[in-house]
Amino acid sequence: MKFTALALAAAATLSLAFTAPKPAPMSPSETAAAPGTVYDFTVKTIDGKDVKLSKYKGKKILIVNTASKCGYTPQYKELEELSKKYAGKVVVLGFPSDSFNQELASNEEVASFCEKNYGVTFPLFQTGSVKGDNAQPLYRFLGDKEKNGAVSDVPTWNFCKYLVNEKGQVVKFYPSKVKPLSEELVADITK
């Protein structure tokens, strides 16, 4: 009798083990982490203050790698115009960089140059690398589709632009030659 009761208990345990539903394996899209947003980043302003990019929630963001001694430097004027004309829809963020050897020596010089020559009032951040192994974390994110979910373009020159939607998601990359007030860029900002 003991043997039968023991056998029945073991059989019941085995039966439960074999009849318990197993979770279906997750598809790769379910196991992949959701793309991050630019709101995950804190950056330093040109005068050294920390700014969380989540501060700009609810507006589109145009992130631009800038330089003071470049053939595209006059785009500062259009970036300022864009910033003012579409202030309710987009915020322009300038990230000076010497990645292409065309930036001034210090953040103070960059800030002075931008204000004096182009009347720049949109936020500028500390000079940093925008490409390669030394790229600042924000730019490593912007150029990596696995991280941002949308684009894999890295700046190939000064004044490349990334458009970020109102939820902090990267949506588009524009090369240097696309002017800030171009029909394409303005259409993307205003839609």
TACORRA-V793482 format. One record per residue. RES is the residue in one small letter. PHI is phi in degrees with one decimal (none if undefined). PSI is psi in whole degrees, 0 to 359 (NA if undefined). Layout:
# TACORRA-V793482
RES&PHI&PSI / RES&PHI&PSI
This chain:
# TACORRA-V793482
m&none&318 / k&-58.9&318 / f&-62.3&317 / t&-65.4&316 / a&-63.9&320 / l&-65.6&318 / a&-65.5&319 / l&-65.4&319 / a&-63.5&317 / a&-65.7&319 / a&-63.9&320 / a&-64.8&319 / t&-63.2&316 / l&-63.4&320 / s&-61.0&316 / l&-62.9&320 / a&-64.0&323 / f&-84.6&338 / t&-97.3&346 / a&-64.3&130 / p&-66.2&139 / k&-98.3&140 / p&-65.2&142 / a&-66.8&143 / p&-62.5&145 / m&-79.1&144 / s&-74.4&160 / p&-56.0&325 / s&-68.6&333 / e&-80.5&332 / t&-86.7&338 / a&-69.9&140 / a&-67.8&145 / a&-64.5&145 / p&-57.7&147 / g&-78.7&183 / t&-130.3&167 / v&-68.0&343 / y&-66.1&347 / d&-77.1&356 / f&-111.0&144 / t&-117.2&131 / v&-126.5&163 / k&-100.6&131 / t&-65.5&167 / i&-60.7&337 / d&-102.1&18 / g&90.2&9 / k&-91.5&141 / d&-74.8&136 / v&-132.8&126 / k&-81.9&128 / l&-67.1&346 / s&-64.2&345 / k&-58.0&335 / y&-99.5&16 / k&-54.0&141 / g&93.6&351 / k&-124.0&156 / k&-73.5&155 / i&-126.7&134 / l&-111.2&111 / i&-99.3&125 / v&-129.5&131 / n&-88.2&122 / t&-113.0&167 / a&-155.8&148 / s&-89.0&343 / k&-124.0&48 / c&-123.7&154 / g&-60.6&336 / y&-91.8&359 / t&-54.2&326 / p&-59.4&348 / q&-63.3&342 / y&-52.9&319 / k&-60.7&313 / e&-69.1&325 / l&-63.0&319 / e&-64.7&316 / e&-61.1&314 / l&-59.7&315 / s&-58.1&318 / k&-77.9&314 / k&-65.3&324 / y&-115.5&33 / a&-55.7&330 / g&-76.8&347 / k&-114.0&328 / v&-142.9&149 / v&-118.0&133 / v&-93.7&132 / l&-123.1&121 / g&-99.6&130 / f&-118.9&91 / p&-57.1&142 / s&-147.6&144 / d&-105.6&21 / s&-59.3&336 / f&-115.1&20 / n&58.3&41 / q&-135.1&26 / e&-114.2&155 / l&-68.5&167 / a&-72.1&330 / s&-135.7&160 / n&-61.4&323 / e&-61.9&316 / e&-64.2&319 / v&-61.9&311 / a&-59.9&315 / s&-64.0&315 / f&-58.9&313 / c&-64.9&318 / e&-69.4&313 / k&-67.0&316 / n&-91.9&334 / y&-131.3&1 / g&60.9&33 / v&-65.1&125 / t&-118.3&348 / f&-71.8&157 / p&-61.9&134 / l&-115.6&148 / f&-119.2&172 / q&-64.2&146 / t&-60.9&133 / g&-159.2&169 / s&-76.1&144 / v&-118.2&5 / k&-149.2&160 / g&76.8&190 / d&-64.4&335 / n&-92.7&5 / a&-59.5&140 / q&-63.5&153 / p&-52.3&319 / l&-58.9&316 / y&-73.7&332 / r&-64.8&321 / f&-66.3&312 / l&-61.0&327 / g&-95.0&11 / d&-124.9&105 / k&-60.2&328 / e&-63.9&330 / k&-89.3&319 / n&-98.1&347 / g&79.1&2 / a&-136.4&312 / v&-130.3&153 / s&-122.4&17 / d&-83.8&135 / v&-111.6&154 / p&-57.0&130 / t&-100.9&351 / w&-167.7&181 / n&-69.5&153 / f&68.2&31 / c&-77.4&153 / k&-132.0&143 / y&-119.4&130 / l&-99.6&131 / v&-118.7&136 / n&-80.4&181 / e&-66.5&349 / k&-101.3&5 / g&86.6&9 / q&-93.0&135 / v&-68.0&131 / v&-120.3&336 / k&-161.1&152 / f&-119.1&140 / y&-125.4&131 / p&-71.4&171 / s&-51.8&320 / k&-68.1&344 / v&-77.7&114 / k&-74.3&148 / p&-56.7&326 / l&-99.2&19 / s&-64.0&154 / e&-56.1&317 / e&-59.7&309 / l&-68.7&317 / v&-63.0&320 / a&-62.1&318 / d&-67.0&326 / i&-72.9&322 / t&-89.7&355 / k&-83.9&NA
